[in-house]
Each structure stands twice: as structure tokens, then as C-alpha cells.
Amino acid sequence: MTRVAACACGQLHLRCEGEPLKVSLCHCLQCQKRTGSSYGVAAFFAREKVQALGATASFTRVSDAGTSLTFHFCPRCGSNVFWQRQGKPESIAVAVGSFADPGFPAPTQEVYTAHRHPWVACIG
């Protein structure tokens, strides 16, 4: 199976082969800021199963765990499509919303629940 994730304008897109290694829902404050929502949802794929096509710009910040996260976004429309974590070169996180697929697999992991907005239901 091939899934395609894309930015809002379609200039940047990713081809992801196979099923994600995991799908994670994150309530951390940085994901809330990054997405403009109350949480972020990421699908993790093996690096060799992802091909990025199109121009990207990037932003790097330090995670709560002290490792660097590099976010790749479209320089035209600003959509954050994928990111990589220092020390985890074998995987790429892709924003689930970038797939625009209501049938995409649901999250199997939920993190930073202490920051969950009280009106957001938990996945477990």
C-alpha cells in the first residue's frame, strides 16, 4: 500500500509505503502550538519507506527529552508535513492530517496526557 501525504498547496508531498510503525496522539504544548489545535497526531514510518518530493524549509527545536526535532514544512503554504528526531534516524513522523484520509489507522499511543484539554476524549 502506498499513501501520499501533502501540504495544503500540494507542492510538498510524501510517498509512504506500507503501514505505519505506530500512530501517536500527542498533547504536548509544543504540538499544540505547531498544529494550532489541542493536539498533534503523527504516523511513524521506516525512513526507507518514505520519499519526500518538493521543496522544504525546516525548523529545529529541542524536545522535552533533550533531543533535537527537525520539522519540515512547505515554504509556499507553511504546512508542517513531516519531522525527524535526533537519535532516531530510522523513522520519520508524518502529520496524519497531511494524508487527508478519514480511513487512516487510529492512534495506538497517547502521550503528554497531562496537557490534554478536558473536553478531548482519551483514546484508551
C-alpha positions as CSV (number, residue, x, y, z in Angstrom):
1,M,0.0,0.0,0.0
2,T,1.2,3.5,-0.9
3,R,-0.1,6.5,1.0
4,V,0.5,10.1,-0.1
5,A,0.8,13.0,2.4
6,A,0.8,16.5,1.1
7,C,0.9,20.1,2.2
8,A,-2.1,22.4,1.7
9,C,-0.9,23.7,-1.7
10,G,0.3,20.3,-3.0
11,Q,3.9,21.5,-3.7
12,L,5.4,19.2,-1.0
13,H,4.3,15.6,-0.8
14,L,5.5,12.3,0.7
15,R,5.0,8.8,-0.6
16,C,4.8,6.4,2.3
17,E,5.0,2.6,1.6
18,G,3.2,0.1,3.8
19,E,1.6,0.5,7.2
20,P,2.9,3.0,9.8
21,L,5.1,1.6,12.6
22,K,2.8,3.4,15.0
23,V,0.3,6.3,15.2
24,S,0.7,8.6,18.2
25,L,-1.6,11.3,19.5
26,C,0.5,14.0,21.4
27,H,-1.0,16.6,23.8
28,C,2.3,18.4,24.5
29,L,2.2,22.1,24.5
30,Q,4.7,22.3,21.5
31,C,2.4,20.1,19.4
32,Q,-0.5,22.3,20.3
33,K,1.5,25.4,19.1
34,R,2.8,23.6,16.0
35,T,-0.7,22.4,14.8
36,G,-2.8,25.3,16.1
37,S,-5.0,22.6,17.6
38,S,-5.3,20.9,21.0
39,Y,-3.1,18.0,20.0
40,G,-1.0,16.6,17.1
41,V,-1.2,13.2,15.5
42,A,1.8,11.5,13.9
43,A,2.2,8.4,11.9
44,F,5.8,6.9,12.2
45,F,7.2,5.2,9.1
46,A,10.5,3.5,8.5
47,R,12.8,6.0,6.8
48,E,13.4,3.8,3.8
49,K,9.7,3.6,3.2
50,V,9.3,7.4,2.8
51,Q,10.1,9.5,-0.2
52,A,9.8,13.3,0.0
53,L,9.1,15.2,-3.2
54,G,9.1,19.0,-3.5
55,A,10.9,21.9,-1.7
56,T,11.0,22.0,2.1
57,A,12.0,24.5,4.7
58,S,12.9,23.4,8.2
59,F,12.8,24.4,11.8
60,T,14.7,22.6,14.6
61,R,13.9,22.7,18.3
62,V,14.9,20.8,21.4
63,S,12.3,18.3,22.7
64,D,11.3,17.8,26.3
65,A,13.7,14.7,26.3
66,G,16.6,17.0,25.3
67,T,16.9,15.7,21.7
68,S,16.6,17.8,18.6
69,L,13.4,17.6,16.4
70,T,13.6,18.9,12.9
71,F,10.3,19.9,11.3
72,H,9.9,20.1,7.5
73,F,7.3,22.3,6.0
74,C,6.3,23.7,2.7
75,P,8.0,27.0,2.0
76,R,5.0,28.2,0.0
77,C,2.0,27.4,2.2
78,G,3.7,26.7,5.5
79,S,2.1,23.3,6.2
80,N,4.1,21.1,8.5
81,V,4.2,17.7,6.8
82,F,6.9,15.6,8.5
83,W,9.6,15.7,11.1
84,Q,12.6,13.7,12.4
85,R,14.1,13.2,15.8
86,Q,17.8,13.2,16.5
87,G,18.8,9.8,17.6
88,K,16.0,8.1,15.7
89,P,17.3,8.2,12.1
90,E,15.4,5.0,11.3
91,S,12.0,6.7,11.3
92,I,10.1,9.7,10.0
93,A,7.0,11.2,11.6
94,V,4.3,12.3,9.2
95,A,1.4,14.6,10.2
96,V,-1.7,12.4,9.9
97,G,-3.8,15.3,8.7
98,S,-1.5,15.6,5.7
99,F,-2.9,12.3,4.4
100,A,-6.5,13.8,4.3
101,D,-7.8,10.2,4.7
102,P,-10.6,9.6,7.2
103,G,-9.8,5.9,6.9
104,F,-6.2,6.3,8.2
105,P,-5.4,4.0,11.1
106,A,-6.3,5.4,14.5
107,P,-3.7,6.3,17.1
108,T,-2.5,3.4,19.3
109,Q,-0.5,5.6,21.6
110,E,-1.3,8.8,23.5
111,V,1.4,10.9,25.2
112,Y,1.6,14.1,27.3
113,T,-1.9,13.4,28.6
114,A,-1.3,15.9,31.5
115,H,-1.7,18.6,28.9
116,R,-4.9,17.1,27.4
117,H,-7.7,19.6,27.1
118,P,-10.5,18.4,29.4
119,W,-13.0,18.3,26.5
120,V,-10.8,15.9,24.4
121,A,-11.7,12.3,24.9
122,C,-8.8,9.8,25.5
123,I,-8.1,7.0,23.1
124,G,-7.9,4.2,25.6
